[in-house]
Amino acid sequence: MAEQAERDLIIFSNSPGEVSGWVRPFVDTLVSSGKAGLFRTFLIIHPCQFGTGREPFVAASFPGIDHIVPPSRYLAYLLTGSWRRRFGVREEGVIISLGGDLRHPVIFNRRMRLGYRLYAYSDNPNVPGKEGNYERIYVRSGTIRDRYIRKGVQPDRVVVTGDLVYSSVHALKSRGEARHLLGLSEGDTALAVLPGSRDFEMLNLLPVFLKVLKDAGEKFGFLKYFLLKSPYVSYDLIRRAVGPDSGIEGVERISGELRWADAEKVWYVDFGSRSMKVLEEGLEYWGSAFDLALTVAGTNTIQLAYRGVPLLVVTPLNKPEIIPFNGVLALLKWIPLIGKPVLRRAFLRYSRRFKYSALPNIYEDEEVVPELFGVIRTEDITNRLFCLIDSDEPAVIKKRLERFRLESDPAETIVSSVFS
């Protein structure tokens, strides 16, 4: 049994994209390889401004993890040094960072006097870290590898594996099965609606999406849309998000109502004279059914790309003060009267450094999929979605998405390398 294992494996992660897109495929591969039983496995969720608070609950469904440590407990262990008293320490161990600041595992390793080997998968060399302490850093591309080398990491310690998110892409249902379960006919166009995993995304953008969907449904009778509920989102949050007090101020939106259909045992969002079914099982279960997707920026954009689903990505910067920040920008929002206006101007100026928000476009440094990035009006989304539906553009996008294929499984490469 894992509790009697002679070695420890400690995984560090932080927010929804990393927990679901990196940790899940890593532990799945660990289990399927037969190596999970060799370790007592911990998942530490360290504090992160982009976290939702639900990461430990989502991770509880993952196989092969013996202990999940939420941010508050992690900080308590750091402050008191009580990890040894609580769990004891194995002579051999591995720590791997799968999301967030690379300094956390280093500090923890030293504070608890563990002496474990350090590994990481990372896609952001710009974040300050203690990269020199790691035996290996696994990265998505040669470009990221070069940036780590320029930071002073020895070339033989940076290994290109491909995107770890790719290993999280599975299809539990065929297209025919999924569409049949959704009641779709051959002539229907199925649209996946993904309004985010975080409170500020849901509360501000879902009511705007409802207005867009109402207009799209009235114009295109063959369009069927479904809300894909993130496991990091509660139904209470959806209820608040579709209520009259949500939405981006000054941007056209409509409210709705969350309704339980007892006969079907599913939830619906009713808005105007229309209704949208809420799907729980995620892209793994339903992804094959969809012809298009309307989504916020995030890990889901590259997961959709790997599935070959054409998508429209919406990243509104209308209210920068609601976005979590670090450092000076985080402090500005608390300054009375002038703080939020200064933050808004500073962030909009800062955002001009970035050409794209959708991961497929960032990866390729070109617009592979359409996106709206900046101060956005509802009609901007509506017009762009109408063009996408009423044209041959989805076929063109689908062809572009064929480049997002890997010859090997990144999770298998990392597990093999770490535990060889």
TAMO-V336329 format. One record per run of one state. SS is the DSSP state (@ for helix, = for strand, . for the rest). FROM is the first residue (numbers start at 0). TO is the last residue. Records with the same first field share a line. If there is no record, write none. Layout:
SS: FROM-TO  FROM-TO
This chain:
.: 0-0  4-5  13-14  32-34  45-53  59-65  69-69  80-81  87-90  97-101  111-115  121-129  133-134  139-140  150-153  160-162  168-173  181-187  194-197  219-221  228-233  241-255  261-264  271-272  279-281  289-290  296-297  307-308  316-318  322-325  332-337  351-357  364-369  374-376  389-391  403-408  418-419
@: 1-3  15-31  35-37  54-58  70-79  82-86  102-110  130-132  141-149  154-156  163-167  174-180  198-218  234-240  282-288  298-306  319-321  326-331  338-350  358-363  377-388  392-402  409-417
=: 6-12  38-44  66-68  91-96  116-120  135-138  157-159  188-193  222-227  256-260  265-270  273-278  291-295  309-315  370-373
